[in-house]
Amino acid sequence: MGKVTGFLEIDRQEQKYQPASDRIRHFREFTIPLKEAEIENQAARCMDCGIPFCHGPTGCPVNNQIPDWNDLVYQGDWELALQNLHSTNNFPEFTGRICPAPCEEACTLNLEDVPVNIKSVEQAIADKGFAEGWIVPQPAAIKTGKAVAVIGAGPAGMAAAQQLTRAGHTVHVYEREPKAGGLLRYGIPDFKMEKHYIDRRVEQLEAEGVTFHYGVNIGVNETLEDLADRHDAVILCAGAERPRDPGVSGMELEGCHWAMEYLVQQNRRVGGEPETGEAPIWAGGKHVVVIGGGDTASDCVGTSFRQGALSVTQLDIRPIPPIKEDKMAFWPYWPTKFRTSSSQAEGAEREFSAATLALFGEEGRVTGVKCARVDEKRAPIEGSEFILRADLVLAAIGFSGPLLDTFVSQSGEKLELDGRTNVKANTEDYKTSMDKIFAAGDVRRGQSLVVWAIREGRQAARAVDEFLTGSSDLPR
């Protein structure tokens, strides 16, 4: 906890944003960090609540010891707070920026709608750690002689790689893209998290002994079996990139794209990488319709505005949620309530209870979206149809699982999938149906949060360490 009476004396203070009129002119981060004294005040608000739901299974998936490092920040011992934070989370500067903060929803003070600003404190601890030079490589003193391959350099793969190399194993990370980060780099826009934070962690991992192999697509460049033959264990951390099909006619029209095609292309532009795809996807001067109500859809909204879209309309099949949740019904769990992202606040029109019936166009190019209101069973209501003008349509209704035309199909029936076509493995040992091969992150659990990816990468690393040596000192 922080100050005994802090929650009574100090108001919740949040990071402010640059005005929308300014921030849509660039792709850089636009949050204005709190000053160090302000962060210490926010940490002081952490109360002696008895049962801190913030860091249990209801709050933080990596089990951050939130009251502990809040108290340390309040006391001014930032370096020890960083050590505590790193004991559960390899990359707090990532989660401090892009995690939706279920810990704050689970905070006892959220019963009064004024939770501790946990996310800002976490980010501040990590940023100060780098600024002060406290975060340095930690190579293993003794090597085990065992070699581990990690497929995928997203947050799950990076976390697993760091844990295993610190345990003394030789770790090779095989990544399809030219750079590490997975969807952290290629899916999440820079205005939410700039990519130099990933580069800095990659440098740390390399200094600790991790070897990254870029441009290697397992299942295309080489087989999973060959990789397993060259290593003592393999961890699949390839993510869940297969887009969920909206199931409407017209997706073949020019101007209709999957969300990730669009976001990846723009992130490559910002990062100075060659663009992929047959032609540039650009929202400038267009009326944009985004199908979907989640984070990926919101990222498409913010990117469209920065490219100069004339209008952006977001379609959500779900009914408009309540402005305020019933605390006694939901707390400390994540509630369904009306939320407005920073991208939506930049000028998006939002249509709730809206189903996409069809996309239509002229001369092979999309010109509009036919929609309808839906009932409580999400069935279109007859007579409620309406038309939206659209020059660009982006489908962002989630992901169905890992890409199947890689190691999944190549391995045939050897690699067992679950009912949702994710790679089947449990959370005790993370073993797949193939010998020496483990799975963690979105490829195993399906589309999820970065904090869940980090958790699974850490837990899979411990399972692999036990598999290779018979025991492990790595935390779960």
Secondary structure as a PSIPRED ss2 file (coil, helix, strand):
# PSIPRED VFORMAT (PSIPRED V4.0)

   1 M C   1.000  0.000  0.000
   2 G C   1.000  0.000  0.000
   3 K C   1.000  0.000  0.000
   4 V C   1.000  0.000  0.000
   5 T C   1.000  0.000  0.000
   6 G H   0.000  1.000  0.000
   7 F H   0.000  1.000  0.000
   8 L H   0.000  1.000  0.000
   9 E H   0.000  1.000  0.000
  10 I C   1.000  0.000  0.000
  11 D C   1.000  0.000  0.000
  12 R C   1.000  0.000  0.000
  13 Q C   1.000  0.000  0.000
  14 E C   1.000  0.000  0.000
  15 Q C   1.000  0.000  0.000
  16 K E   0.000  0.000  1.000
  17 Y E   0.000  0.000  1.000
  18 Q C   1.000  0.000  0.000
  19 P C   1.000  0.000  0.000
  20 A H   0.000  1.000  0.000
  21 S H   0.000  1.000  0.000
  22 D H   0.000  1.000  0.000
  23 R H   0.000  1.000  0.000
  24 I C   1.000  0.000  0.000
  25 R C   1.000  0.000  0.000
  26 H C   1.000  0.000  0.000
  27 F C   1.000  0.000  0.000
  28 R C   1.000  0.000  0.000
  29 E C   1.000  0.000  0.000
  30 F C   1.000  0.000  0.000
  31 T E   0.000  0.000  1.000
  32 I E   0.000  0.000  1.000
  33 P C   1.000  0.000  0.000
  34 L C   1.000  0.000  0.000
  35 K C   1.000  0.000  0.000
  36 E H   0.000  1.000  0.000
  37 A H   0.000  1.000  0.000
  38 E H   0.000  1.000  0.000
  39 I H   0.000  1.000  0.000
  40 E H   0.000  1.000  0.000
  41 N H   0.000  1.000  0.000
  42 Q H   0.000  1.000  0.000
  43 A H   0.000  1.000  0.000
  44 A H   0.000  1.000  0.000
  45 R C   1.000  0.000  0.000
  46 C C   1.000  0.000  0.000
  47 M C   1.000  0.000  0.000
  48 D C   1.000  0.000  0.000
  49 C C   1.000  0.000  0.000
  50 G C   1.000  0.000  0.000
  51 I C   1.000  0.000  0.000
  52 P C   1.000  0.000  0.000
  53 F H   0.000  1.000  0.000
  54 C H   0.000  1.000  0.000
  55 H H   0.000  1.000  0.000
  56 G C   1.000  0.000  0.000
  57 P C   1.000  0.000  0.000
  58 T C   1.000  0.000  0.000
  59 G C   1.000  0.000  0.000
  60 C C   1.000  0.000  0.000
  61 P C   1.000  0.000  0.000
  62 V C   1.000  0.000  0.000
  63 N C   1.000  0.000  0.000
  64 N C   1.000  0.000  0.000
  65 Q C   1.000  0.000  0.000
  66 I H   0.000  1.000  0.000
  67 P H   0.000  1.000  0.000
  68 D H   0.000  1.000  0.000
  69 W H   0.000  1.000  0.000
  70 N H   0.000  1.000  0.000
  71 D H   0.000  1.000  0.000
  72 L H   0.000  1.000  0.000
  73 V H   0.000  1.000  0.000
  74 Y H   0.000  1.000  0.000
  75 Q H   0.000  1.000  0.000
  76 G C   1.000  0.000  0.000
  77 D C   1.000  0.000  0.000
  78 W H   0.000  1.000  0.000
  79 E H   0.000  1.000  0.000
  80 L H   0.000  1.000  0.000
  81 A H   0.000  1.000  0.000
  82 L H   0.000  1.000  0.000
  83 Q H   0.000  1.000  0.000
  84 N H   0.000  1.000  0.000
  85 L H   0.000  1.000  0.000
  86 H H   0.000  1.000  0.000
  87 S C   1.000  0.000  0.000
  88 T C   1.000  0.000  0.000
  89 N C   1.000  0.000  0.000
  90 N C   1.000  0.000  0.000
  91 F C   1.000  0.000  0.000
  92 P H   0.000  1.000  0.000
  93 E H   0.000  1.000  0.000
  94 F H   0.000  1.000  0.000
  95 T H   0.000  1.000  0.000
  96 G H   0.000  1.000  0.000
  97 R H   0.000  1.000  0.000
  98 I H   0.000  1.000  0.000
  99 C C   1.000  0.000  0.000
 100 P C   1.000  0.000  0.000
 101 A C   1.000  0.000  0.000
 102 P H   0.000  1.000  0.000
 103 C H   0.000  1.000  0.000
 104 E H   0.000  1.000  0.000
 105 E H   0.000  1.000  0.000
 106 A H   0.000  1.000  0.000
 107 C C   1.000  0.000  0.000
 108 T H   0.000  1.000  0.000
 109 L H   0.000  1.000  0.000
 110 N H   0.000  1.000  0.000
 111 L H   0.000  1.000  0.000
 112 E H   0.000  1.000  0.000
 113 D C   1.000  0.000  0.000
 114 V C   1.000  0.000  0.000
 115 P C   1.000  0.000  0.000
 116 V C   1.000  0.000  0.000
 117 N C   1.000  0.000  0.000
 118 I H   0.000  1.000  0.000
 119 K H   0.000  1.000  0.000
 120 S H   0.000  1.000  0.000
 121 V H   0.000  1.000  0.000
 122 E H   0.000  1.000  0.000
 123 Q H   0.000  1.000  0.000
 124 A H   0.000  1.000  0.000
 125 I H   0.000  1.000  0.000
 126 A H   0.000  1.000  0.000
 127 D H   0.000  1.000  0.000
 128 K H   0.000  1.000  0.000
 129 G H   0.000  1.000  0.000
 130 F H   0.000  1.000  0.000
 131 A H   0.000  1.000  0.000
 132 E C   1.000  0.000  0.000
 133 G C   1.000  0.000  0.000
 134 W C   1.000  0.000  0.000
 135 I C   1.000  0.000  0.000
 136 V C   1.000  0.000  0.000
 137 P C   1.000  0.000  0.000
 138 Q C   1.000  0.000  0.000
 139 P C   1.000  0.000  0.000
 140 A C   1.000  0.000  0.000
 141 A C   1.000  0.000  0.000
 142 I C   1.000  0.000  0.000
 143 K C   1.000  0.000  0.000
 144 T C   1.000  0.000  0.000
 145 G C   1.000  0.000  0.000
 146 K C   1.000  0.000  0.000
 147 A E   0.000  0.000  1.000
 148 V E   0.000  0.000  1.000
 149 A E   0.000  0.000  1.000
 150 V E   0.000  0.000  1.000
 151 I E   0.000  0.000  1.000
 152 G C   1.000  0.000  0.000
 153 A C   1.000  0.000  0.000
 154 G C   1.000  0.000  0.000
 155 P H   0.000  1.000  0.000
 156 A H   0.000  1.000  0.000
 157 G H   0.000  1.000  0.000
 158 M H   0.000  1.000  0.000
 159 A H   0.000  1.000  0.000
 160 A H   0.000  1.000  0.000
 161 A H   0.000  1.000  0.000
 162 Q H   0.000  1.000  0.000
 163 Q H   0.000  1.000  0.000
 164 L H   0.000  1.000  0.000
 165 T H   0.000  1.000  0.000
 166 R H   0.000  1.000  0.000
 167 A C   1.000  0.000  0.000
 168 G C   1.000  0.000  0.000
 169 H C   1.000  0.000  0.000
 170 T E   0.000  0.000  1.000
 171 V E   0.000  0.000  1.000
 172 H E   0.000  0.000  1.000
 173 V E   0.000  0.000  1.000
 174 Y E   0.000  0.000  1.000
 175 E E   0.000  0.000  1.000
 176 R C   1.000  0.000  0.000
 177 E C   1.000  0.000  0.000
 178 P C   1.000  0.000  0.000
 179 K C   1.000  0.000  0.000
 180 A C   1.000  0.000  0.000
 181 G C   1.000  0.000  0.000
 182 G C   1.000  0.000  0.000
 183 L H   0.000  1.000  0.000
 184 L H   0.000  1.000  0.000
 185 R H   0.000  1.000  0.000
 186 Y H   0.000  1.000  0.000
 187 G C   1.000  0.000  0.000
 188 I C   1.000  0.000  0.000
 189 P C   1.000  0.000  0.000
 190 D C   1.000  0.000  0.000
 191 F C   1.000  0.000  0.000
 192 K C   1.000  0.000  0.000
 193 M C   1.000  0.000  0.000
 194 E C   1.000  0.000  0.000
 195 K C   1.000  0.000  0.000
 196 H H   0.000  1.000  0.000
 197 Y H   0.000  1.000  0.000
 198 I H   0.000  1.000  0.000
 199 D H   0.000  1.000  0.000
 200 R H   0.000  1.000  0.000
 201 R H   0.000  1.000  0.000
 202 V H   0.000  1.000  0.000
 203 E H   0.000  1.000  0.000
 204 Q H   0.000  1.000  0.000
 205 L H   0.000  1.000  0.000
 206 E H   0.000  1.000  0.000
 207 A H   0.000  1.000  0.000
 208 E H   0.000  1.000  0.000
 209 G C   1.000  0.000  0.000
 210 V C   1.000  0.000  0.000
 211 T E   0.000  0.000  1.000
 212 F E   0.000  0.000  1.000
 213 H E   0.000  0.000  1.000
 214 Y E   0.000  0.000  1.000
 215 G C   1.000  0.000  0.000
 216 V C   1.000  0.000  0.000
 217 N C   1.000  0.000  0.000
 218 I E   0.000  0.000  1.000
 219 G C   1.000  0.000  0.000
 220 V C   1.000  0.000  0.000
 221 N C   1.000  0.000  0.000
 222 E E   0.000  0.000  1.000
 223 T C   1.000  0.000  0.000
 224 L H   0.000  1.000  0.000
 225 E H   0.000  1.000  0.000
 226 D H   0.000  1.000  0.000
 227 L H   0.000  1.000  0.000
 228 A H   0.000  1.000  0.000
 229 D H   0.000  1.000  0.000
 230 R H   0.000  1.000  0.000
 231 H C   1.000  0.000  0.000
 232 D C   1.000  0.000  0.000
 233 A E   0.000  0.000  1.000
 234 V E   0.000  0.000  1.000
 235 I E   0.000  0.000  1.000
 236 L E   0.000  0.000  1.000
 237 C C   1.000  0.000  0.000
 238 A C   1.000  0.000  0.000
 239 G C   1.000  0.000  0.000
 240 A C   1.000  0.000  0.000
 241 E C   1.000  0.000  0.000
 242 R E   0.000  0.000  1.000
 243 P E   0.000  0.000  1.000
 244 R C   1.000  0.000  0.000
 245 D C   1.000  0.000  0.000
 246 P C   1.000  0.000  0.000
 247 G C   1.000  0.000  0.000
 248 V C   1.000  0.000  0.000
 249 S E   0.000  0.000  1.000
 250 G C   1.000  0.000  0.000
 251 M C   1.000  0.000  0.000
 252 E C   1.000  0.000  0.000
 253 L C   1.000  0.000  0.000
 254 E E   0.000  0.000  1.000
 255 G C   1.000  0.000  0.000
 256 C E   0.000  0.000  1.000
 257 H E   0.000  0.000  1.000
 258 W E   0.000  0.000  1.000
 259 A H   0.000  1.000  0.000
 260 M H   0.000  1.000  0.000
 261 E H   0.000  1.000  0.000
 262 Y H   0.000  1.000  0.000
 263 L H   0.000  1.000  0.000
 264 V H   0.000  1.000  0.000
 265 Q H   0.000  1.000  0.000
 266 Q H   0.000  1.000  0.000
 267 N H   0.000  1.000  0.000
 268 R H   0.000  1.000  0.000
 269 R H   0.000  1.000  0.000
 270 V H   0.000  1.000  0.000
 271 G H   0.000  1.000  0.000
 272 G C   1.000  0.000  0.000
 273 E C   1.000  0.000  0.000
 274 P C   1.000  0.000  0.000
 275 E C   1.000  0.000  0.000
 276 T C   1.000  0.000  0.000
 277 G C   1.000  0.000  0.000
 278 E C   1.000  0.000  0.000
 279 A C   1.000  0.000  0.000
 280 P C   1.000  0.000  0.000
 281 I C   1.000  0.000  0.000
 282 W C   1.000  0.000  0.000
 283 A C   1.000  0.000  0.000
 284 G C   1.000  0.000  0.000
 285 G C   1.000  0.000  0.000
 286 K C   1.000  0.000  0.000
 287 H E   0.000  0.000  1.000
 288 V E   0.000  0.000  1.000
 289 V E   0.000  0.000  1.000
 290 V E   0.000  0.000  1.000
 291 I E   0.000  0.000  1.000
 292 G C   1.000  0.000  0.000
 293 G C   1.000  0.000  0.000
 294 G C   1.000  0.000  0.000
 295 D H   0.000  1.000  0.000
 296 T H   0.000  1.000  0.000
 297 A H   0.000  1.000  0.000
 298 S H   0.000  1.000  0.000
 299 D H   0.000  1.000  0.000
 300 C H   0.000  1.000  0.000
 301 V H   0.000  1.000  0.000
 302 G H   0.000  1.000  0.000
 303 T H   0.000  1.000  0.000
 304 S H   0.000  1.000  0.000
 305 F H   0.000  1.000  0.000
 306 R H   0.000  1.000  0.000
 307 Q C   1.000  0.000  0.000
 308 G C   1.000  0.000  0.000
 309 A C   1.000  0.000  0.000
 310 L C   1.000  0.000  0.000
 311 S E   0.000  0.000  1.000
 312 V E   0.000  0.000  1.000
 313 T E   0.000  0.000  1.000
 314 Q E   0.000  0.000  1.000
 315 L E   0.000  0.000  1.000
 316 D C   1.000  0.000  0.000
 317 I C   1.000  0.000  0.000
 318 R C   1.000  0.000  0.000
 319 P C   1.000  0.000  0.000
 320 I C   1.000  0.000  0.000
 321 P C   1.000  0.000  0.000
 322 P C   1.000  0.000  0.000
 323 I C   1.000  0.000  0.000
 324 K C   1.000  0.000  0.000
 325 E C   1.000  0.000  0.000
 326 D C   1.000  0.000  0.000
 327 K H   0.000  1.000  0.000
 328 M H   0.000  1.000  0.000
 329 A H   0.000  1.000  0.000
 330 F H   0.000  1.000  0.000
 331 W C   1.000  0.000  0.000
 332 P C   1.000  0.000  0.000
 333 Y C   1.000  0.000  0.000
 334 W C   1.000  0.000  0.000
 335 P C   1.000  0.000  0.000
 336 T C   1.000  0.000  0.000
 337 K C   1.000  0.000  0.000
 338 F C   1.000  0.000  0.000
 339 R C   1.000  0.000  0.000
 340 T C   1.000  0.000  0.000
 341 S C   1.000  0.000  0.000
 342 S C   1.000  0.000  0.000
 343 S C   1.000  0.000  0.000
 344 Q H   0.000  1.000  0.000
 345 A H   0.000  1.000  0.000
 346 E H   0.000  1.000  0.000
 347 G C   1.000  0.000  0.000
 348 A C   1.000  0.000  0.000
 349 E E   0.000  0.000  1.000
 350 R E   0.000  0.000  1.000
 351 E E   0.000  0.000  1.000
 352 F C   1.000  0.000  0.000
 353 S C   1.000  0.000  0.000
 354 A E   0.000  0.000  1.000
 355 A E   0.000  0.000  1.000
 356 T E   0.000  0.000  1.000
 357 L E   0.000  0.000  1.000
 358 A E   0.000  0.000  1.000
 359 L E   0.000  0.000  1.000
 360 F E   0.000  0.000  1.000
 361 G E   0.000  0.000  1.000
 362 E E   0.000  0.000  1.000
 363 E C   1.000  0.000  0.000
 364 G C   1.000  0.000  0.000
 365 R E   0.000  0.000  1.000
 366 V E   0.000  0.000  1.000
 367 T E   0.000  0.000  1.000
 368 G E   0.000  0.000  1.000
 369 V E   0.000  0.000  1.000
 370 K E   0.000  0.000  1.000
 371 C E   0.000  0.000  1.000
 372 A E   0.000  0.000  1.000
 373 R E   0.000  0.000  1.000
 374 V E   0.000  0.000  1.000
 375 D C   1.000  0.000  0.000
 376 E C   1.000  0.000  0.000
 377 K C   1.000  0.000  0.000
 378 R C   1.000  0.000  0.000
 379 A C   1.000  0.000  0.000
 380 P E   0.000  0.000  1.000
 381 I C   1.000  0.000  0.000
 382 E C   1.000  0.000  0.000
 383 G C   1.000  0.000  0.000
 384 S C   1.000  0.000  0.000
 385 E C   1.000  0.000  0.000
 386 F E   0.000  0.000  1.000
 387 I E   0.000  0.000  1.000
 388 L E   0.000  0.000  1.000
 389 R E   0.000  0.000  1.000
 390 A C   1.000  0.000  0.000
 391 D C   1.000  0.000  0.000
 392 L E   0.000  0.000  1.000
 393 V E   0.000  0.000  1.000
 394 L E   0.000  0.000  1.000
 395 A E   0.000  0.000  1.000
 396 A C   1.000  0.000  0.000
 397 I C   1.000  0.000  0.000
 398 G C   1.000  0.000  0.000
 399 F E   0.000  0.000  1.000
 400 S E   0.000  0.000  1.000
 401 G E   0.000  0.000  1.000
 402 P C   1.000  0.000  0.000
 403 L C   1.000  0.000  0.000
 404 L C   1.000  0.000  0.000
 405 D C   1.000  0.000  0.000
 406 T C   1.000  0.000  0.000
 407 F H   0.000  1.000  0.000
 408 V H   0.000  1.000  0.000
 409 S H   0.000  1.000  0.000
 410 Q H   0.000  1.000  0.000
 411 S C   1.000  0.000  0.000
 412 G H   0.000  1.000  0.000
 413 E H   0.000  1.000  0.000
 414 K H   0.000  1.000  0.000
 415 L C   1.000  0.000  0.000
 416 E C   1.000  0.000  0.000
 417 L E   0.000  0.000  1.000
 418 D C   1.000  0.000  0.000
 419 G C   1.000  0.000  0.000
 420 R C   1.000  0.000  0.000
 421 T C   1.000  0.000  0.000
 422 N C   1.000  0.000  0.000
 423 V E   0.000  0.000  1.000
 424 K C   1.000  0.000  0.000
 425 A C   1.000  0.000  0.000
 426 N C   1.000  0.000  0.000
 427 T C   1.000  0.000  0.000
 428 E C   1.000  0.000  0.000
 429 D C   1.000  0.000  0.000
 430 Y C   1.000  0.000  0.000
 431 K E   0.000  0.000  1.000
 432 T C   1.000  0.000  0.000
 433 S C   1.000  0.000  0.000
 434 M C   1.000  0.000  0.000
 435 D C   1.000  0.000  0.000
 436 K C   1.000  0.000  0.000
 437 I E   0.000  0.000  1.000
 438 F E   0.000  0.000  1.000
 439 A E   0.000  0.000  1.000
 440 A C   1.000  0.000  0.000
 441 G C   1.000  0.000  0.000
 442 D H   0.000  1.000  0.000
 443 V H   0.000  1.000  0.000
 444 R H   0.000  1.000  0.000
 445 R H   0.000  1.000  0.000
 446 G C   1.000  0.000  0.000
 447 Q C   1.000  0.000  0.000
 448 S C   1.000  0.000  0.000
 449 L C   1.000  0.000  0.000
 450 V H   0.000  1.000  0.000
 451 V H   0.000  1.000  0.000
 452 W H   0.000  1.000  0.000
 453 A H   0.000  1.000  0.000
 454 I H   0.000  1.000  0.000
 455 R H   0.000  1.000  0.000
 456 E H   0.000  1.000  0.000
 457 G H   0.000  1.000  0.000
 458 R H   0.000  1.000  0.000
 459 Q H   0.000  1.000  0.000
 460 A H   0.000  1.000  0.000
 461 A H   0.000  1.000  0.000
 462 R H   0.000  1.000  0.000
 463 A H   0.000  1.000  0.000
 464 V H   0.000  1.000  0.000
 465 D H   0.000  1.000  0.000
 466 E H   0.000  1.000  0.000
 467 F H   0.000  1.000  0.000
 468 L H   0.000  1.000  0.000
 469 T H   0.000  1.000  0.000
 470 G C   1.000  0.000  0.000
 471 S C   1.000  0.000  0.000
 472 S C   1.000  0.000  0.000
 473 D C   1.000  0.000  0.000
 474 L C   1.000  0.000  0.000
 475 P C   1.000  0.000  0.000
 476 R C   1.000  0.000  0.000
